[in-house]
Amino acid sequence: MINVKKTLFYQGLDLFWSEIKGFLITLGNIGKDFMRVVKAMAVFKIDKKMLLEQCSRFSVDSLPITLTIVAMTSIIIAMQIAPELAKQGAGNYVGSLSALVMVRELSAIMSGFAIISMIGSSYASEIASMAVTEQISAMKVLKVDPVQYLIVPRFLSGVIMMPFVVIVSTFCGLICAAIVSNVTAEITYLNFINSMWHGLFIKDIFVALLKSSFFGGTIALISCSCGYSTRGGALEVGTSTTRAVVWSFVAIALWDYIFATVFYL
């Protein structure tokens, strides 16, 4: 008789069910930790010193890599669109198009991806290491709330500082786009700026800042939650870090779709 458990069909179903179960467990842990964060903030249990430290880390420490990624992406896009639009006699629209791309999508998305890779993975690995070495258990014994001390400051730093990171990266990207447009298509800086302001609206800036705040809070929450729920040893620390990065990427894409649907559809 054939052993059902050794068939490819059974193994495929078992793998699929394992992934679904892991997805539901992770989603439940994130939701549970979010409610704990909300409860701690509702009673103003916030470590201000830790909050300032995490704000500096989330913004200043991540700014070099974020600016590099956004600047290079804007340069590549400007190199592609500026000469082509100039050939078609639409050089006056280069600044407008660059501003819309940067403000609506590019700056927030690229900044989010950079912060996930640098800060999010760091959050997950740090807290996961504390969990597997029983430092979090020791905090509980000492009557220190780990969520209040570890997750709340990181979550608030993401919500508060991500818009500032996006503002700086947007300016950097637009400056790079203006320079490249001038070099490759001989579009003057004044023409670029005038076009940019004619095509950009207050709504675009407001949506970009609101979206970036959601991005920052989501990245911090998912990274901290995945690290906090880690059990086992060094192997599980790496698994939790990978899970945090992957889930953060997916969450950023989902938030971006939601904002595009709500505000621009």
PyMOL commands that set and color helices and strands:
alter all, ss='L'
color gray80, all
select helices_A, chain A and resi 4-6+8-42+48-59+63-87+91-132+135-141+146-185+189-199+202-228+234-264
alter helices_A, ss='H'
color red, helices_A
deselect
rebuild
show_as cartoon
